[in-house]
Amino acid sequence: MKKLINEPDRVVDEMLEGMVAAHDLRRLDGTEVVVRKDAPVEGKVGIVSGGGSGHEPTHAGYIGDGMLDGAAAGAVFTSPTADQLSEMIQACDGGEGVFCVIKNYEGDVMNFETAVEMAGMESDVEVESVVVDDDVAVEDSLYTSGRRGVCGTVFVHKVAGAAAHRGDDLEEVKRVAEKTNDRVGTMGMALTSCVTPEKGEPTFDLSDDEIELGIGIHGEPGTERTDVMSADEITDHLTEAVLDDLDLESGAEVATIVNGMGGTPLMELYVVNRRLQELLGEAGLETWDARVGDYMTSLDMEGCSITVLELDDELKELLAHPAETPGLTVAGER
C-alpha cells in the first residue's frame, strides 16, 4: 500500500513538525504536545484535548483563538501518555484552570485521569473535564465502556473554547461542554478499511460489495455489515439512528456535520448532506448551521459520519463566537 511517509515509526513526529512549520503553533520540547505559541494565555481557562493520531485535523488542528490551547498526539490510534498530557495541562494553565475535552476511549480516559493527578502534584492547577460519548451506534466497543467519542467532539471543542475565550470561568466552561455533549449524536459508516502506517495493509476485511454501518473511527466493528447501498439509503440509515437517539421535537434548531473519514471525496459528502437536510426538513427540524468536510478522520478510510446537535440560543451564540484554527474558522456572529 503506497503512503506519503518516510519511516512508519517517525510519521507522528514528522507530522507535528510539519504542522508547527505551517501554523502559529509551538511544540513542547521532547514531547508530542502542540500548544498555541502564546500559551499559557493569562486570565483565561485553558482548553486542551488529545488522543491518538490519524484523526487529523483532530486534535491539534483545532488549536487557536476560540478553541483549543493545546493538544497531545499519541501514536496512531493510541492514547498519548499521562506524562505528556500532564505537561500539556501545565503548559496551558494561565491561572484560571484548565479544561480537558476527552473522547470516551479507555486509554484516553485513564491517561487523562492520571495526568490530572500528576499535574495537581506538580503545580496548583485546577482541572475539570468532560468525556464525550456522542456515538449512537454502540454502547460498548473494543476501546470503550459506554458510547464512543467521535465527531461530536468538534462541537464540544468549539463551545468550550468559545466560553473560555469570552472569559467564562472553569465551572461555566464545564457546564456548557456537558450541555453540548448531552445534546449531540453521531453515527458513521465505512466503504473501506483504513491502512495504518505500521501495518501497511487494511486493518479489517471489507469486500468490494460490502459496507459497514456504525463503525468507529479506529475501525471498530459497527452495528451491521451489509451490501453496498446508495448514498441516500446510507444517509437515511445514519440519520434515523441519530434522530431516534436525540428524540427532538418538531421545530427544534440543529447544527450538523457531514464528516469525511479521510478518503472520501468532498463531492460525495455534499451528496450525503443534500439528503440529510431533506430528512431534517421532513422531521420538522431547522438547520441553523451545516458543515461538510473532514473534521475527525480515520486515516484514509472511505466513508462518512453524520452529527446532529440540538441548539438553543446559548449554544448558537457559542458556535457563532469567532474562532481561528487550522481546521475550523468562524468569522463571528451570524
Salt bridges, closest charged atoms under 4 A:
ASP13 OD2 - ARG10 NH1 2.31
ASP13 OD1 - ARG27 NH2 2.56
GLU14 OE2 - ARG10 NE 3.69
GLU17 OE2 - ARG10 NH2 3.97
ASP24 OD1 - LYS37 NZ 3.75
GLU32 OE2 - ARG27 NH2 3.23
ASP38 OD1 - ARG36 NE 2.56
ASP65 OD1 - ARG36 NH2 2.61
ASP69 OD1 - ARG36 NH1 3.74
ASP69 OD2 - LYS44 NZ 2.72
ASP108 OD2 - LYS103 NZ 3.77
GLU128 OE1 - LYS174 NZ 3.64
ASP135 OD2 - ARG148 NE 2.72
ASP168 OD2 - ARG166 NE 3.04
GLU172 OE2 - ARG175 NH2 2.55
GLU178 OE2 - LYS174 NZ 3.14
GLU210 OE1 - ARG225 NH1 3.94
GLU212 OE1 - ARG225 NE 2.74
GLU220 OE2 - HIS218 ND1 3.06
ASP232 OD1 - ARG274 NH1 2.95
ASP236 OD1 - ARG275 NE 2.77
ASP245 OD1 - ARG147 NH1 2.75
GLU253 OE1 - LYS316 NZ 2.64
GLU278 OE2 - ARG274 NH2 3.91
GLU278 OE1 - ARG275 NH1 3.03
GLU282 OE2 - ARG275 NH1 3.81
ASP289 OD2 - ARG291 NE 3.36
ASP289 OD1 - ARG334 NH1 3.25
ASP300 OD2 - LYS3 NZ 3.07
ASP312 OD2 - LYS179 NZ 2.45
ASP312 OD2 - ARG183 NH2 3.72
ASP313 OD1 - LYS316 NZ 3.62
GLU314 OE2 - ARG175 NH2 2.36
GLU314 OE1 - LYS179 NZ 2.58
GLU317 OE2 - ARG166 NH1 3.38
